[in-house]
Amino acid sequence: QVQLVESGGGLVQAGGSLRLSCAASGRTSSAYAMGWFRQAPGKEREFVAAINRSGTSTYYLDSVKGRFTISRDNAKNTVYLQMNSLKPEDTAVYYCAATGSGPYYLRSGASDYWGQGTQVTVSL
């Protein structure tokens, strides 16, 4: 079992940047493909980004490509989501996710473990 704790959410203006962090415990992060999902009120949870165990491959939701970057620091058991050029439509609760399968599993919308979420609000 792995526990995931997100941090770094907050309120930013459109065009601004924010970096989310997800700290894993109970197992080293290198054992899992990691990723991020988000859910806005009244909407379904959607896949945002994923990264493989070694950090050599990444996957993104089309609407965040070129703006968001997922990375990981396995020595710190932490995965990050650097969000640049934020838009109001990025407003959501962001959830960290982990799977013993590959990042394709996360991209499909599934995950084995979930964090509690951190709120990201982007104002005009």
C-alpha positions as CSV (number, residue, x, y, z in Angstrom):
1,Q,0.0,0.0,0.0
2,V,1.1,3.5,-0.7
3,Q,-0.2,6.8,0.8
4,L,-0.2,9.9,-1.4
5,V,-0.3,13.5,0.0
6,E,-0.6,16.4,-2.4
7,S,0.4,20.0,-1.6
8,G,1.1,23.2,-3.5
9,G,-2.4,24.1,-4.5
10,G,-3.8,27.6,-4.2
11,L,-5.2,30.7,-5.9
12,V,-3.4,32.2,-8.9
13,Q,-4.2,34.6,-11.6
14,A,-4.6,33.5,-15.2
15,G,-1.2,33.2,-16.9
16,G,0.5,32.4,-13.6
17,S,2.3,29.3,-12.5
18,L,2.0,26.8,-9.7
19,R,3.8,23.7,-8.7
20,L,2.0,20.8,-7.1
21,S,3.9,18.1,-5.1
22,C,2.8,14.6,-4.2
23,A,4.7,12.9,-1.4
24,A,4.5,9.1,-1.3
25,S,4.9,6.9,1.7
26,G,4.6,3.2,2.5
27,R,6.6,2.4,-0.6
28,T,9.2,4.1,-2.7
29,S,7.8,6.1,-5.5
30,S,10.1,4.4,-8.0
31,A,7.9,1.3,-7.7
32,Y,5.0,3.1,-9.3
33,A,4.0,5.0,-12.4
34,M,2.7,8.2,-11.1
35,G,0.2,10.8,-12.4
36,W,-2.2,13.6,-11.8
37,F,-6.0,13.8,-12.3
38,R,-8.3,16.7,-11.7
39,Q,-12.0,17.2,-11.0
40,A,-14.0,20.4,-11.3
41,P,-17.4,20.7,-9.5
42,G,-20.1,18.9,-11.4
43,K,-17.6,17.3,-13.8
44,E,-16.0,13.9,-14.1
45,R,-12.5,13.3,-12.9
46,E,-10.1,13.5,-15.8
47,F,-6.6,12.4,-16.5
48,V,-4.0,15.2,-16.6
49,A,-0.5,13.8,-16.7
50,A,1.5,10.6,-16.0
51,I,5.1,9.6,-15.8
52,N,6.7,6.2,-15.8
53,R,8.8,4.7,-13.0
54,S,12.2,5.9,-14.4
55,G,10.9,9.3,-15.4
56,T,11.8,8.8,-19.1
57,S,8.3,8.9,-20.5
58,T,5.4,11.3,-19.9
59,Y,1.8,11.6,-21.1
60,Y,-0.5,14.6,-21.0
61,L,-4.1,15.6,-21.4
62,D,-4.2,17.5,-24.8
63,S,-5.4,20.7,-23.2
64,V,-2.4,21.0,-20.9
65,K,0.3,20.0,-23.4
66,G,3.0,22.6,-23.6
67,R,1.8,24.2,-20.3
68,F,2.2,21.5,-17.7
69,T,5.2,19.3,-17.0
70,I,5.2,16.3,-14.8
71,S,8.4,15.1,-13.2
72,R,9.6,13.0,-10.3
73,D,12.3,12.8,-7.8
74,N,12.5,9.2,-6.7
75,A,15.1,10.0,-4.0
76,K,12.5,12.1,-2.3
77,N,9.6,9.8,-3.2
78,T,7.9,12.8,-4.8
79,V,6.2,13.6,-8.0
80,Y,5.6,17.1,-9.3
81,L,3.3,18.9,-11.6
82,Q,4.6,22.2,-12.8
83,M,1.7,24.2,-14.2
84,N,2.5,27.3,-16.3
85,S,0.2,29.6,-18.3
86,L,-2.7,28.7,-16.1
87,K,-6.2,29.2,-17.4
88,P,-9.5,29.5,-15.5
89,E,-10.5,26.2,-17.0
90,D,-7.7,24.6,-15.1
91,T,-9.5,25.3,-11.8
92,A,-10.2,21.9,-10.1
93,V,-9.2,19.7,-7.3
94,Y,-6.0,18.0,-8.4
95,Y,-5.4,14.4,-7.3
96,C,-2.1,12.5,-7.2
97,A,-2.3,8.9,-8.5
98,A,-0.1,5.8,-8.5
99,T,-0.3,2.5,-10.1
100,G,1.8,-0.7,-10.2
101,S,1.0,-0.8,-13.9
102,G,2.4,1.5,-16.5
103,P,1.5,5.1,-17.2
104,Y,-0.8,4.0,-19.9
105,Y,-3.0,2.6,-17.1
106,L,-3.3,6.1,-15.6
107,R,-3.9,7.6,-19.1
108,S,-6.9,5.3,-19.5
109,G,-8.5,6.9,-16.4
110,A,-7.7,4.3,-13.8
111,S,-5.4,4.2,-10.8
112,D,-4.6,1.9,-7.9
113,Y,-4.0,4.7,-5.3
114,W,-5.3,8.2,-4.9
115,G,-4.3,11.2,-2.8
116,Q,-6.8,13.4,-1.0
117,G,-6.6,16.2,-3.5
118,T,-5.4,19.8,-3.5
119,Q,-7.5,22.8,-4.7
120,V,-6.2,24.8,-7.6
121,T,-8.1,28.0,-8.5
122,V,-7.2,30.2,-11.4
123,S,-8.9,33.6,-11.5
124,L,-9.3,35.9,-14.5
